[in-house]
Amino acid sequence: MRRISKIVAFLLVICLCVQMTPGISAEEKQSDGLFERFETPSDDQKPAPLWFWNTQIKDMTTDEVREIVRESYLQTGYSGFGILPNWLEDYLNDDYFEMYEAALDEGSKYGMKFSLYDENGFPSYNAGGLLEEQYPDLTTKRLDKYEADGSDGEQVRLNLPDGTFMGAVAMNTDTKERVDISEYATILPPKPYDPYEEPLGISASSTYTVSPGYEADKAVDGDLTTRWNSETRSGGNQYLLINFGEPKTFDEIKVYEDKDPQLHRTSKYILQYWDDEAAAWQEIANGKKITDAGVDHVFEDVTSQFVRLQIKRVTEDSASISEFQVLCDGQQLKVPSREEDPSAEEFYTASSSYGEGYEAAQAFDGDFTTRWNAGDYVPNPHWLQMAFGEVRSVDSVKIYEHLNRITSYEIQYWEDGDWKTAATGTTIGEEGVTLNFDPVETSRIRLYIKDTNDYCPTIWEIEVYDQGEKIQPKPVEEEPYDGSYLEYTVPEGNWKVMAFLCVVDGNNGMDYLDPESVRAFIDITYEAYYQRFKKYFDNGTITTAFFDEPSFWPAGGRTPYGAQGARLWTPGFNEEYEKIYDGESPVLNYPALWYDIGEDTDEARNKLQYVRTELFATSYIGQVNQWCEDHGIELTGHMLFEEWTNPVGLHGDLMKVFKEQAIPGVDVIDYVGKSQEAYKIISSSAYNWDKGKVMSESFGVFPSQDCTDLYRSAMDQYAKGINLIVPHAVWYDDDPANVTYQPELSYRNPLFSEDLPQFNTYMARLNTMLQDGRHVADIAMLYPIDYLESCFVFNGQENNPGDADYMRVGETLSLTARRDFTYLHPDVIDEKCSVEGDTFNLSNEINYEQFKVFVIPSTKVISLSNLEKIKEFYDNGGKVIATTQLPSRGIEASENEEVCRIIEEMFGVAPADADQDIQNSNGNGGQAYFIQSGFETKLTQVLDEVLPVYDVELDVGAVSGGNFSYIHKVKDERNLYYFANSSSTPVETTVRIRGELESPALWDPATGTQTPADYQVVTQDGQKVTEVKLSLDAVESLFLVESKPSEPVETVVTTDKDTYEVNETITVTVETDLQTEGIAFQNENGRYLGISRIKSMIQGDRKVWTLQISVGTKGDRTIQVLARKDGVWNDLAQFHITVTVPYAPPAEVYEAHIQTDQAAVNSRFTVQVLADQNTEGIAVRGETGRAISCRVEGYEEQGAQRLFTISMEVGTSGFRIFSFYGINSQGELSSDSVEDSMTITK
């Protein structure tokens, strides 16, 4: 009834208060700078797609590279490229950079912009395998748990592997009491690698376990139709190792891959032998391709017991080798069988097993409720074996079968290196059979199943006898354990003893949480590009960098990544945790990552995951972003599986990860609408941390035959805050058979070539209008990351809480109620939000927002400080809506009672009793609604009841084949609204906009034209409302833009004085209009001046900036002031100052002493230099007078002198003489120098 009466009242007001407003004049149109940029957008606003180099560098030409760049600009209208090396063999070598520079050079002729894609393939992880090769100690780590149970004074011992010990905890499984028992651990240094511990014969780094038949011995069986395969998703750095059991001499190695071209996976390999004298692997040969043609390496005689084929890189998710042959004088050396090594025997083995609970041992355990079952779909023959651990006499075997599937079998025994038959049979059955035979002397026996009548065989029990005595394996005497261990005597009660170690994971990429590992990745990739292409950074050709899908989650593909069980961790985690939480140790919290630890569970998980996210966001993204800032470019990129409800196992926190990133991003691959639940999360992250651009990688794998789906997707994305699409689009080799992810979107594809130029211009208009500016919405929604963190455990699953509805509530707001909103991160609520009356403010410099409604999506856990601020909003008249589940717990257990009290005050019911829809209010106009179920159909009505007039209201019925949505932004002091109909349903509607718009017009991004809007201004519930008629066809969008403001604000620039000394701080005050987004300064040569401090505040209709700079050159100086609006820098004003140089006494050096007689090339060494007190630094020059880089480590005062310690390195060998100069406070070198010399070795 409320909705009906509201509409009637609205119509009555229209009749009484209609105000007709004229359209835009031609003069106004011509003088409108925003419209001019919209009508004819600049080239750099057009899309710059990813360009897949899907051809090996040796098969590419610079001419073709240049042609694709040139024609993509001229024919398609692309503004640049992000070059994506598609798992290239020659990644980052000279030939690769030659091709890359051809693209940069050609593109720079047309003003094209390039994005530095930072990996070979994807994800951004291992620098194309170079990280592990160059920095093997800095690769991915994970957190492992080792545990055992004990009770009532029992001593528990845990043998621990190599790794970084993170702590140990004993937990009472009944009371949840926890005790830090780390002191009871004995941690020994890792033992050096010993190849003599490797098993006899051939072994492998890993073996494919999904189905049998891919074991290491298949690579030495002489059969090119069989093969070894490493474990699925194991990636590169796999190996095959032969232990001959004794030294062998050899001079040739042959390696073959399978005849199937899809199994030609090796892209880099090394052949090695073990050198006992050096105690290290020595390289024999290396190469790239193997294929079924094989490779044959012949070399001088080598004698060794061990040979290894190390496959460094692969083109798919695992390695595969058909034959690995070691030869001497043309004869292949025999590889011993594992069965010839008694120490390697396992008692119970089988050709395959169905999985956990059906292993070989189940057929020898004396239990007729358990059984062995062969692997699913594994063909005959099968075998089931028992080893005795010694030679025994055997004369009979009893077998009991389940399901009667066996039709032919043998009993075989091992003799003289081969299997021989002792007895045969046909059927077995449930009743079992006994087979008697002449006694045989053997160390093992097996059931060999030759044929079955249906599916895979399964055996209850096998019993082996010697003259009626049932044979049991001889117990193995274990060697004394000499590694790390934990030994602890538990108190009374039932206890679980746990040790936690950070271990090497095996996926050989970045440790995203370790700044040193990330720095190594940067040095290999980013720095390599910068050293080669500095001029393209400086001239604005390279403008961005792009990372792709970093993740904690274990994912496969050609570059497997993440960590087992999503347990990606770092050895320095404890120290970082203690820094964040004021010295508190994380050790007692570690069990919560696997178990419920009682009332502290929420706090423990939240803190641990908070720190992991913080490390990921700062050590990885923050460090890369800082590198980009330092080199004048912006960082963008996106995460993996953004559509997952719980991001904790993927990257921690989908909002906070982008805090340090210039341009947050999202992946929109596979189909229109992919990840659409996450668009608002990514754009809200930008709004929360005041960023003007939001990127998506889009259109790849779209099943499209024309541009229609591209328009649909772009409309949906831009209405949810995306404003920069990077098409997943262009391929070097555009043959459809070689385009992995269709469609190929270039001038070469006849399905798209004609329409792409118009589409790219359309996108440029959207970018022009929607990048930067300020987002406007009435509704804020809590991003419930605290609850999601509390739900995540290391169980190998996604841990999506079933009642977490925030994404579905967001979709209901956007696409059903059609009311825009912003997610607010808990940190941002605490740090950047305030309450003024009935308004919840997000206080940013540019993207400040003012909310009238706050939505709490379903959550059991909420930050108490967040809740207190929401309660303050409610108390002052704010409107609060909660869905599905009211919070009942704080992050800390001590907060639970207060959380429940506040919730009960707001909603009138305790959280535990909220089993139906609730409405509550207070005397200040505050309203609280709880929608216990069915928010999808109830939310719109509740929104109408809590707020009479919204920023934007749309009466649009159901549409099909897409969506109808909008976004409101303020840009150039003007309100602009983007309405997007991506559906197949034409829409005629009237949009109601709060406030009185100034002469609004409709701007069509498809054509670049504008028409006056058909609108009227009315009064509704005491507020002015502008009513505009909209007509949008299927797959059409329009902007509604009010006319530009009239009077500009005068710019005023002042300095705190007129004359300064060189490098003295200059305080500049600049008064601008409110739309100015940033201030910068240039000297007379156009060089930017560094700003050491910046502050801005709003005073009425202007923004007052206070900035501090300094100037390093004397004279009468003219400083240019620049202002940024809508992401564009323009000259604003000038000011003049005088800069003088104070006198500085000269520096003087007395002696220098190099602290070593010799050092290797590029190896750092130390020098001590004695100088006077006027000396502020030291400079070094070589024999030719060229400067040599050095680093001052510090100095100590020695009376009137200073003893400097510096470190340096040089790149040229030989006997070297160095000259050392002093530097005074003005940076002037001393007139004299002192010398010292040393030898630099290669």
Sequence and secondary structure as in RCSB ss.txt:
>XXXX:A:sequence
MRRISKIVAFLLVICLCVQMTPGISAEEKQSDGLFERFETPSDDQKPAPLWFWNTQIKDMTTDEVREIVRESYLQ
TGYSGFGILPNWLEDYLNDDYFEMYEAALDEGSKYGMKFSLYDENGFPSYNAGGLLEEQYPDLTTKRLDKYEADG
SDGEQVRLNLPDGTFMGAVAMNTDTKERVDISEYATILPPKPYDPYEEPLGISASSTYTVSPGYEADKAVDGDLT
TRWNSETRSGGNQYLLINFGEPKTFDEIKVYEDKDPQLHRTSKYILQYWDDEAAAWQEIANGKKITDAGVDHVFE
DVTSQFVRLQIKRVTEDSASISEFQVLCDGQQLKVPSREEDPSAEEFYTASSSYGEGYEAAQAFDGDFTTRWNAG
DYVPNPHWLQMAFGEVRSVDSVKIYEHLNRITSYEIQYWEDGDWKTAATGTTIGEEGVTLNFDPVETSRIRLYIK
DTNDYCPTIWEIEVYDQGEKIQPKPVEEEPYDGSYLEYTVPEGNWKVMAFLCVVDGNNGMDYLDPESVRAFIDIT
YEAYYQRFKKYFDNGTITTAFFDEPSFWPAGGRTPYGAQGARLWTPGFNEEYEKIYDGESPVLNYPALWYDIGED
TDEARNKLQYVRTELFATSYIGQVNQWCEDHGIELTGHMLFEEWTNPVGLHGDLMKVFKEQAIPGVDVIDYVGKS
QEAYKIISSSAYNWDKGKVMSESFGVFPSQDCTDLYRSAMDQYAKGINLIVPHAVWYDDDPANVTYQPELSYRNP
LFSEDLPQFNTYMARLNTMLQDGRHVADIAMLYPIDYLESCFVFNGQENNPGDADYMRVGETLSLTARRDFTYLH
PDVIDEKCSVEGDTFNLSNEINYEQFKVFVIPSTKVISLSNLEKIKEFYDNGGKVIATTQLPSRGIEASENEEVC
RIIEEMFGVAPADADQDIQNSNGNGGQAYFIQSGFETKLTQVLDEVLPVYDVELDVGAVSGGNFSYIHKVKDERN
LYYFANSSSTPVETTVRIRGELESPALWDPATGTQTPADYQVVTQDGQKVTEVKLSLDAVESLFLVESKPSEPVE
TVVTTDKDTYEVNETITVTVETDLQTEGIAFQNENGRYLGISRIKSMIQGDRKVWTLQISVGTKGDRTIQVLARK
DGVWNDLAQFHITVTVPYAPPAEVYEAHIQTDQAAVNSRFTVQVLADQNTEGIAVRGETGRAISCRVEGYEEQGA
QRLFTISMEVGTSGFRIFSFYGINSQGELSSDSVEDSMTITK
>XXXX:A:secstr
 HHHHHHHHHHHHHHHH EE     HHHHHT HHHHHHHS  GGGS   EEEE S GGG  HHHHHHHHHHIIII
I   EEEEEE S TTTTSHHHHHHHHHHHHHHHTTT EEEEE SSSSSSSSGGGHHHHH GGGB EEEEEEEEEE
ETT EEEEEE SSEEEEEEEEETTT  EEE GGGEE        GGGS SEEEES    SSSS  GGGGGSS TT
  EE  TT  SSEEEEEEEEEEEEEEEEEEE  SSGGG  EEEEEEEEEETTTTEEEEEEEES  TTT EEEEEE
EEEEEEEEEEEEEESSSS EESEEEEEETTEE     GGG GGG  SEEES  SSTT  GGGGSSS TT  EE  
TT  S EEEEEEEEEEEEEEEEEEEESSS EEEEEEEEEETTEEEEEEEES   TT EEEEEEEEEEEEEEEEEE
EESSS  EEEEEEEEETTEE            SEEEEEE  SSEEEEEEEEEEE S  SB TT HHHHHHHHHHT
HHHHHHHHHHHHHTTSEEEEEEE   SS B SSS BS GGG EE TTHHHHHHHHTTT  SGGGGGGGTS  STT
HHHHHHHHHHHHHHHIIIIIIIHHHHHHHHTT EEEEE S TT S  TTTTS TTGGGTT SB EEEE SSTTTT
HHHHHHHHHHHHHTT S  EEEE TT   SSSHHHHHHHHHHHHTT  EEEEEEEESS  GGG SSS   STT T
TTTTTHHHHHHHHHHHHHHHSSSEE  SEEEE  HHHHHHH  SSSS    TT  HHHHHHIIIIIS   EEEE 
HHHHHHHEEEETTEEEE  SSS EEESEEEE S SB  HHHHHHHHHHHHTT EEEEES    B SSGGGHHHHH
HHHHHHHSS GGG  S EEEE TTS EEEEE S HHHHHHHHHHHH SS SEEE     SSS EEEEEEEETTEE
EEEEEE SSS EEEEEEEES  SS EEEETTTTEEEE  EEEEEETTEEEEEEEEEE TTEEEEEE    S    
 EEEES SEEETT  EEEEEEEETT  EEEEE TTS B   SEEEEEEETTEEEEEEEE   S EEEEEEEEEEE
TTEEEEEEEEEEEEE        EEEEEES SEEETT  EEEEEEEETT  EEEEE TTS EE EEEEEEEEETT
EEEEEEEE  S  EEEEEEEEEE TTS B SS EEEEEEEE 
